[in-house]
């Protein structure tokens, strides 16, 4: 129903002016607090959150390195799953009570969260709210960068750094579903084995092997066609060394620094493309186009069970600080989820 039709009812929890539990950032720490429930604008929906994903940008925001966009909530959290409680006046394709997951610009670590209506996707019937909360951030990111920006084609080889991460486990499954080959790097034998079981064609333990030499051996010195990199820093020249002719490097994070010294010669000789993106700052129209592509090409794969999100662990919303500790330890495989 439109927001204007909402009424307070003593038999139900009032939706307007209600206080909610949320997690705020206070001196680089996460603390439970009470906030006023947000109200949707004309093109937004209000979601009663059942589960929310934890992502490294949340950790960066907590550390003061990734501030929220102007006008966005200062509450961390970039993806949620739950039920729609209220609709803005311009929203007609969704209904109160719909089960959705959504990419949001902030506010996910709370009992209620606003989302742009065009960034909401239905939850496949075979997935739980917890599983659905693991979808938006990684699936939007991988689809936008690997398939739209880098134009991965069937038969090409994709190298994914951090194969056991939420991004990595998503990239493995999507690339394999669209008939590409996948090589990953990971930091332990256990993580490498998990990636292989998930469908990766090869896994390189970067703590024991030089991934450049390993990639050359695996590709008969040809190199890979696409690299999805969230490391940056000194990985960049090493990435160039294991790229094939016409290969594309997509930078999506910078865990080892924003600067790199490289030789331009390989870029010229092999006609390489170096690109990258961030998702949070893109406008609603851009993100809506990704949502439409996912709905058409990826959601059927989720519904059929051909691919599924990988969940490492769940924490209660009030234990968000512990979830961040796990994220920072890098011990996890797949996604970390908060439950409300």
N, C-alpha and C positions, 0 to 999 in steps of 0.2 A: 504494500500500500504506500502511497505517497507519504512523505514526512508529515504533511499537513493533516493527514487523517489519523495520526497517532494520538491516542488519548491515554491519560493516566488511569489505571484501573487498580483498585485496591486488591483485586484477586491476582494481579500480576505485578512484577517489579516495574515501577515507572521507568520509562525509557528517557524521558526528558529531565535534565538537571539532576540526574542520578550520579552518585559518586562511584568510582570503580577503583579496583586495585590496579596499579601500574608499577613498572620498574623504571626508576629514573637514575640518571648519572649524577653522582655527587662526589667531586674530588677524585675522579677516575675510578670510582667504585659504583657498584650497582646496589640500589637500595629500594625496598618496597615503599610505596607511598599511596596516598589517595588522591585521585584526580577527578575532575568533573568529566562526565561522559561527553565525548565530542558529538557534534550534530552535523549530519551530512549536508553539503551544499547541493545545488541542483543536479550535478552530474556524479554525485558520490552515493555510496551506500554505507550504512553502519553495520559492521559485522560483530556478532557475539563470538568472541574468539574461543575456540576449543584447543587449538595448538598453534604454536608459532615456531618458525625455524630460527636457528642461531647461525650466524654467518660471520666470517672474519671482518667484514666491514663494520659489524656491530662492535667488535673488539676494538677496531681502530677508532670508532666514534667514542667509545668509553675512554680511550687514551687521549682524546683531544685531537686526533689526527684526521678525522673525517666528519666534519661538522654537518648537521642537517641542512638541507636546502632551505632557502628563505620561504617561510610560510609552512614548512613541514613540521610535524611533531618533533619535539626534542626527545621523546621516548624512543629508545632503540627498537629495532625489529623491522625487517624488510619483507617478510612474508608471513601470511597467516592462513588458517583454515577454520571455518566455522559456519554459522548460519546467519543469513541476512535478517537484521532486526528492523531496519528502516531504510527507505529509499528516498533519494532526492526527487524533486518534482519532474525532472527531465528523464528519469530512468524508467523505461517501459519494458525492457527485455528480461528483467529479473523480478522475482517475487519475494515477499517476506516469507522467511522459512527456508528458502533455497540453501542447499549445502554447497559452499563454494570455497575455493582457495584463491588467494589474491596476492599479487605483487603490490607492495605499498612503499611509500617514500619514508616511512617511519611510523612509530606508534604500535608496532606489533607486540611488544612486551606489555600487554594490558588485557583486561577482560573484554574491552570493546575497542574496535579499531576502525578508522575510516579508510575506504578504498575507492579509487576511481572505478565506476561501474564497468568501464570497458577493459579493466585489468583483472576482472574476476573470471574464473573458469569453473565449470561444474566439477564436482568431485566424482570421478568414476565410481560406479557402484561397488566395485571389488576392492576399493581402497578405503582405509580408515581416515579419520580426521588427522591423526598423527602422520600417516603416510602422505596425505595431501599437503600438509604444511611443509613437507620437504621438497615440494615441486617448484614453486614459482621462481625463486631466486636462481637456482641452478639451471632449470630448464630454459627460462628466458635468456640467461647469460650464454649458455652453450649454443642454443639455436641461433641467437643473434650473431655470435662471433664465429662459430665453426661453419655454420651452414649459410648464413646470409653474407657475412663479411668475408670469410675465407673461401666460400663456395666449395666446400668439400664435395667430391664426386665419388661415385661408386668405383671401387678398385684403387683409390688413392690411399696413402698411408698417413695416419695422424699420430703425432707424438704428443702425449699429454703428460705434463709435469704435475706431480701430485695426484697420481692415479687413484689413490684410495680416499681422496677428499670427496666432499659432496659434489663439487664440480667434476672431479675426475670420474667418479662412478657414474655420473650422468653422461659424460662425454663418451665413455666406453660403450655404454648401452646404445646411445643414439647413433654413434658412428657405425657400430656393428649392424644395427637395424637397417641402416641405409647402405650396407654392403661395402664398407670401407675396412681397411686393416688398421689395427690400433697397437701402438707401442706405448707403454707407460713407464714412468719412473716413480719409485716409491722408496721409503726409508727403512724397510725391514723385509726379511724373508716372508713374514706373515702377511704383510700388506701386498707384496708382490704376488703371493699365492692367491690371495683374495681377488686381485685384479684379473688373474688368469681364469679363475673360476667364474668370474663375472662375464668373461668373453674376450678379454684382451689377448692379442696374438703373441705378445711378448711383454715381459716385465723386467725392468732393470733396477737393481738395488743400487741407488746412487751413492750409498755409503761404502759400497764394496767395489763398484765398477765405475769407470769413466764412461758416462752415458754417450759421449761423442763417439768413442771407439766402438761401444756396443751397438749403437745405431748403424754405424758403417758396416759392421759385420752382419747385422740382421738384414740390411738392405743391399748387400753386395756392393757397397760403396756408392750406391745411388743416392742415398739420403731420403728423408721423408718429405712429403708434399705440404703438410701443414703442421705447425707446432702451436699448441695452446699452452701459453706460459703464464703462470701467476707468480713467478719468482723474480725475474728482472735482474738488475745488477750484473754480476759477473757471469750470469747464465747467457746473456745476450750474445757475446762473441762465440760462445760454445754452441749456441743454437744455430748461428750462421754456418758453423763448420759442419753441421749434420743435415743441412737442407739441400734438397734436390734442385735441379733447374726449375725455374718458375715457381718455387715453393713460397708459401705464405706463413709469416710469423705473426701471431695475434697475441698481443700483450693485454692481460686483463687484471693484473695485480703486480705489486712490486715489493714482495716480501724481503728481497735482499738489496733493496735500494733503488733510487730513481735515476741513477747515473750509470752509464756503461761506456767503456772505450772500445770502439770497434774499427775494423778495417772496412772501408767502403768498397774495396775491390771485389770481394765475393758477391756483393749486391749487384754490381755491374756485370760481372762475368756470368753469374747464374740467373740474372734477371729476377732477383728476389723482391718480395713485397714485405715490408715491415709496417704493421698497422696495430691498432689496439682500440680499446673503448672502455668507458665506464657506463653502467646502466642507470644508476640512480638519478643522474642529472638529465637524462633524456626526457623529452616531453611526452605528454599523454598520447599523442597521435602515434609516435614511434612505438611506444610500448603496446598500444592497442593493436598495431599491425603484427607485432610478434605474437600477441595472444591469439589473434586470428589464425596465424600460421600453425601455432601449437595445437589449437583446437582441431584444425583440419588434418594435420599430418602426424601429430604425436599422440594426442589424446586417444585415438583408436588403438594405438599400441599399448597404452596403459590399460585401457578397458579390456583388451584381450589377454593381458598378462605377459605379453612379449617383453616388456620392460617394466621395471618397478623401482621406486626409490629405495635406497639403502639407508636404513636407520641404525645408527650406532647405539644411541641411548636417549632417554628422556629424563627431564627434570621438571619438578613443579615450578610454576612461574616464580614463586617466592625464592626459589633456589637458583635464580638466573646467574648469580655470581659463581656458583659451582660449575654451571654449564660453560661459562667463559674460561674458567680454569682448565677444564678439559680441552676446550678448543685451543687454548694457548699451549698446552702440552703436546699437541699433535699426536696423541695416542689413539685417537678415534679413527674409525673407518666408516665413511659415509657421513650422514647428517646427525646433528644434535638438535633435539626438539624440546621446547617448553610446553607443558600441558597446563591448562587453566581449569 
